[in-house]
Amino acid sequence: MQSERPKRTPPPQLQNVNQEHIVIVINSEEKQKVINEKRTIYDANIIEITFVCMQLDHVSDHERSNYGQFPIDPRRSTPIGRSNYQQIQVLANGGHEIAVETISLQQGLQDKGYEEWVGEMIGMRSILKHFSNVSSNEINGMRAPFLKPGRNTQYKVIEDFGFIYDSSISVPPSPIPMWPYTLDYKIPHECKSGTCPTKSFPGIWEVPLNAHFVESYEGGHCPYMDQCVLHNHDADEVFHWLQEDFERYYYQNKAPYMMPFHTNWFQIKELEGGLHKFLDWTQTLPDVWFVTVTQALTWITDPKTLNQLNNYEPWNCKVKSTQTPKPCNISNKCALAFKEPTSNISDTRYMETCFECPAVYPWLGDSHGSGIPGRDNYIDQSEAGEGKGGSSDDEN
């Protein structure tokens, strides 16, 4: 599928904010601040190694919604760390889309085999099911660590285990942004990482990360917003930078404008302030909609006109689509033994969950934290045809 604008016009401008590593460290003094589901929260992936709850709330200071009805709802991609799974359940219950990014965030995964990819991605999905009560059927996407796709191996895992999309492939700077495309055919742009799939994976979507930049290349170009050098700008300058970057999409082909962040963006007041100004500005435009990745792909496969969007059922945020139950008010705080299988050094890691504390810290091969190394067996599950919707105890 070529990355061209869908034929029905005029299309809405779709916008997605995602933060990388939505794992929330438990040592934040402000972790008890309530995140209102009507507020804006950012990822990720939306997401990086660990996420501080306070930083999530900082992005949530302003309530924003699509035309005053729909809360801006970023996708969140989850690696494991010092993790607050009760907070992840809060986000999922509030309608935020969750995706996975591996358990260990290890370097070099792009060159590993099928079993390693299954253990990382399906293991992370199992952890979210077991400790955040997020159904496997609601986790539709994944992202490779460090935007280094796992060649054909990663996409075979996506195919075998029922994922809908990947968002790991970055696109070089281009005046015309790239739309999401399926992997029926060769990717329609340069593969920056050198590890993109070369085989056909019919029906699997790739949601590429277009490069963010302005015409002068001030600040450089970047797949993640925080990787551009903007820390010496004031809030107004950041706003104008984002505005120019966005207008390349808005006035060209209206490809979905995805804003991936790591947490360090929100540690700089001027960057955060510029982002707020930018989001407020985009909501003055009559044809800009904040949607999740799954909502964007739904529209791409079944486009509607602007006049139809107010009654477009897949974007109806008044109907709660998530199956994730409401989280507990008081979580269990778990101090757990942890030792990587390849290391002789033991330490203590921490997590919070609405469920019973496991015996050990959940990790590769033991997603339930049972203390039995190598307990998980997802390969047989896939071969049995159960995949994403199966009833294997490993995931459910």
BAKOLZA-640190 format. One record per residue (C-alpha): residue in one letter; x, y, z. Coordinates in steps of 0.001 Angstrom, whole numbers, padded with zeros to 6 digits, always signed. Layout:
! BAKOLZA-640190
AXYZ
...
! end
This chain:
! BAKOLZA-640190
M+000000+000000+000000
Q+001420+003337-001017
S+001369+006146+001504
E-001112+008388-000281
R-003957+010393+001158
P-007228+008434+001226
K-009429+009336-001725
R-012307+010787+000255
T-011706+014467+000821
P-011433+016650+002694
P-009847+014436+005351
P-009568+015562+008957
Q-006129+016295+010352
L-005491+013423+012748
Q-003146+014050+015641
N-001711+011539+018090
V+000441+012273+021129
N+002422+009356+022474
Q+004940+009048+025262
E+007589+006431+025492
H+007773+004219+028540
I+004706+004769+030542
V+006040+002963+033504
I+005688+005071+036570
V+008306+005076+039307
I+006899+004740+042769
N+009291+007079+044553
S+007597+010259+043351
E+006165+012250+046233
E+003363+013400+043949
K+002301+009958+042740
Q-001051+010305+044480
K-002159+013194+042294
V-005309+012108+040506
I-005237+011961+036719
N-008681+012915+035506
E-009673+010920+032435
K-010865+014153+030800
R-007411+015621+030984
T-004674+015344+028435
I-001883+012906+029206
Y+001113+012224+027057
D+003820+008828+025970
A+003685+007412+024487
N+004720+005619+023684
I+003211+007312+024045
I+007243+006588+027263
E+011140+006190+028540
I+012516+003536+030808
T+010672+004856+033824
F+007932+007427+033972
V+007329+009747+036872
C+003657+010187+037737
M+004221+013841+038522
Q+005361+014422+034949
L+002259+012785+033586
D+000115+015093+035669
H+002067+018118+034530
V+000914+017482+030991
S-002589+017077+032347
D-002872+020528+033846
H-005184+021706+031074
E-008354+019903+030084
R-008494+019588+026331
S-010926+017709+024164
N-012027+017371+020568
Y-014698+020051+020155
G-015370+020001+023884
Q-016494+016379+023858
F-013629+013940+023549
P-010601+013946+025860
I-007288+013975+024031
D-006209+010376+024378
P-002609+009386+023690
R-001353+005887+023132
R+001006+004659+025800
S+003667+002111+025186
T+004858+000240+028221
P+008249-001163+029137
I+008849-002508+032612
G+010924-000806+035315
R+010078+000390+038802
S+006479+000209+037832
N+003135+001378+039115
Y+000676-001015+037511
Q-002190+000467+039490
Q-001561+003750+037674
I-001429+001987+034313
Q-004815+000490+035167
V-006097+004004+035915
L-005021+005110+032448
A-006457+002076+030688
N-009745+002362+032563
G-009912+006016+031517
G-009792+005027+027853
H-006117+005563+027070
E-004637+003176+024544
I-001826+000963+025798
A+000850-000629+023604
V+003961-002643+024448
E+007663-002085+023939
T+009461-005042+025591
I+010257-005987+029155
S+014001-005398+029342
L+014510-002604+026772
Q+017676-004443+025811
Q+020167-003233+023227
G+020629-005414+020158
L+017185-007002+020179
Q+016906-006291+016449
D+019384-009117+015829
K+017793-011633+018206
G+015599-014582+017273
Y+011891-015335+017355
E+011835-016684+020923
E+013515-013553+022284
W+010985-011285+020563
V+008083-013389+021776
G+009415-013366+025328
E+009830-009584+025325
M+006582-008509+023666
I+004148-011221+024698
G+005713-011289+028143
M+005060-007548+028520
R+001482-008042+027386
S+001087-010809+029954
I+002472-008581+032726
L-000052-005865+031865
K-002868-008395+031902
H-001838-009896+035226
F-000928-006754+037177
S-002927-003960+035474
N-005948-005978+034322
V-005487-004738+030736
S-006943-007328+028370
S-004613-008690+025716
N-007348-007947+023192
E-006970-004231+023945
I-003223-004149+023293
N-003066-003725+019535
G+000393-002324+018895
M+004073-002520+019696
R+007276-000557+019256
A+010825-001891+019011
P+013382-000509+021486
F+015385+002452+020198
L+013364+002426+016941
K+015357-000552+015671
P+012839-002988+014180
G+013614-006692+014428
R+013793-007354+010691
N+011278-010011+009607
T+011361-011700+013019
Q+009527-008961+014908
Y+006790-008787+012293
K+006315-012547+012350
V+005593-012160+016080
I+003124-009356+015304
E+001405-011616+012777
D+001391-014753+014934
F+000114-013088+018099
G-002648-010946+016646
F-001261-007421+016884
I-002701-004869+014463
Y+000159-002420+014074
D+003786-001629+014707
S+005263+001837+015170
S+009017+001320+015035
I+010105+002560+011614
S+011377+006126+011355
V+011215+008136+008134
P+013976+010498+006911
P+013100+014214+006688
S+010719+014822+003802
P+008581+017783+002721
I+005650+015383+002304
P+004926+013287+005430
M+004203+009583+005220
W+000776+008103+005918
P+000489+004776+007776
Y+000757+001848+005376
T+000316-001905+005419
L+003218-004278+004959
D+001715-006108+002002
Y+004547-004630-000058
K+008004-003141+000427
I+008094-000077+002665
P+007697+003062+000510
H+010663+005001+001905
E+014261+004616+003022
C+014824+002354+006024
K+016937+004507+008363
S+017645+001715+010843
G+018633-000856+008225
T+016572-003487+010049
C+013135-003080+008463
P+011134-006094+007256
T+011856-007367+003757
K+009073-009940+003491
S+005373-009280+002996
F+003131-009237+006075
P-000330-008675+004582
G-002699-006583+006652
I-000122-005589+009290
W-000029-001811+009675
E+003092+000257+010094
V+002552+003641+011738
P+005847+005305+010813
L+007567+008013+012794
N+007980+010938+010419
A+010914+013245+011113
H+009998+016473+012915
F+011764+019590+011638
V+011325+023135+010341
E+012483+024545+007009
S+015616+026137+008449
Y+016469+022885+010263
E+016873+024928+013445
G+016938+022364+016234
G+017763+019577+013790
H+015353+016807+012844
C+014075+014039+015082
P+011581+011151+015323
Y+011036+011930+019034
M+010171+015556+019761
D+012609+015809+022673
Q+015533+014743+020466
C+015430+018048+018594
V+017555+020730+020264
L+014952+023159+021582
H+015948+023441+025240
N+017372+026950+024670
H+014051+028251+023301
D+011347+030053+025242
A+007754+028791+025238
D+006667+031019+022344
E+009594+029877+020201
V+008783+026244+020958
F+005152+026888+020024
H+006125+028427+016670
W+008541+025570+015970
L+005793+023003+016590
Q+003346+025076+014570
E+005620+025157+011506
D+006300+021433+011810
F+002570+020693+012065
E+001664+022894+009093
R+003796+020741+006819
Y+001211+018009+007451
Y-001817+020266+007558
Y-001181+022006+004233
Q+000406+019072+002380
N-001391+015725+002641
K-002811+015711+006186
A-000935+012577+007169
P-001535+011852+010879
Y+000656+014090+013024
M+002213+011893+015692
M+004088+013499+018573
P+006279+010941+020365
F+007942+012141+023570
H+010281+010901+026231
T+009820+012187+029750
N+012739+014633+029589
W+010615+017000+027453
F+008441+017629+030497
Q+011392+018421+032726
I+011952+021714+030880
K+009342+024366+031634
E+009716+026167+028301
L+009204+022981+026272
E+006132+022033+028241
G+004741+025562+028035
G+005269+025666+024275
L+003497+022332+023936
H+000472+023636+025841
K+000319+026693+023589
F+000541+024468+020527
L-002222+022123+021689
D-004488+025050+022490
W-003830+026492+019026
T-004604+023233+017201
Q-007993+023137+018879
T-008930+026398+017193
L-008699+024617+013822
P-012038+023201+012657
D-010723+019942+011213
V-008122+018725+013730
W-008949+015665+015829
F-006889+014045+018573
V-007232+010282+018234
T-005478+007097+019280
V-003513+005065+016770
T-006274+002476+016569
Q-008869+005199+015978
A-006708+006685+013213
L-006329+003315+011498
T-010069+002729+011759
W-010728+005993+009918
I-008088+005207+007270
T-009773+001892+006485
D-013251+003447+006537
P-012948+007208+005863
K-015747+009577+006816
T-016304+013197+005878
L-015888+015992+008399
N-019654+016292+008696
Q-019904+012631+009685
L-017247+012653+012394
N-019380+014012+015224
N-021473+010850+014961
Y-018644+008490+014024
E-019055+005540+016393
P-015367+004480+016577
W-014548+007999+017807
N-017467+008223+020213
C-015718+008794+023523
K-019010+008877+025416
V-019212+005126+024886
K-016471+003596+026990
S-014723+001060+024793
T-012175-000218+027298
Q-012774-003466+029143
T-010280-002601+031868
P-012042-002600+035266
K-011872+000378+037572
P-008676+000249+039645
C-008433+000032+043397
N-008032+003164+045506
I-005219+001735+047619
S-002647-000387+045809
N-000330-003058+047139
K+003239-001775+047334
C+005638-004605+046603
A+009379-004793+047335
L+010566-007785+045331
A+013738-009759+044800
F+015178-009384+041322
K+018054-011041+039487
E+018512-011076+035742
P+018999-014621+034414
T+022441-013720+033031
S+023645-012005+036220
N+024818-013214+039615
I+023855-009927+041275
S+020555-009696+043145
D+018780-006520+044165
T+015336-005247+045106
R+012823-003707+042716
Y+009499-002128+043467
M+006051-002152+041929
E+002483-001219+042807
T-000578-003171+041755
C-004193-003693+042724
F-003463-007409+042822
E-001495-009616+045179
C+002245-009024+045226
P+004115-011708+043277
A+006877-013846+044745
V+009596-012100+042728
Y+009813-009191+040322
P+008124-010111+036996
W+010678-010502+034242
L+011568-012361+031074
G+010384-015960+031249
D+008354-015345+034408
S+005797-012650+033663
H+003683-013530+036707
G+006628-013278+039104
S+006118-016847+040303
G+009777-017414+041073
I+009939-020254+038532
P+012454-019265+035820
G+011365-020146+032298
R+007751-020638+033345
D+006286-018818+030331
N+005717-020738+027112
Y+004141-018595+024412
I+005447-020487+021379
D+003126-023461+021913
Q+000260-021031+022429
S+000893-019430+019034
E+001260-022773+017273
A-002050-023860+018777
G-003679-020938+016984
E-004645-019137+020175
G-002375-016123+019712
K-003729-012895+021102
G-007144-014182+021967
G-006056-017488+023452
S-006863-018671+026951
S-003392-019762+027929
D-002645-019225+031598
D+000600-017542+030573
E-001278-014496+029338
N-004578-014763+031115
! end
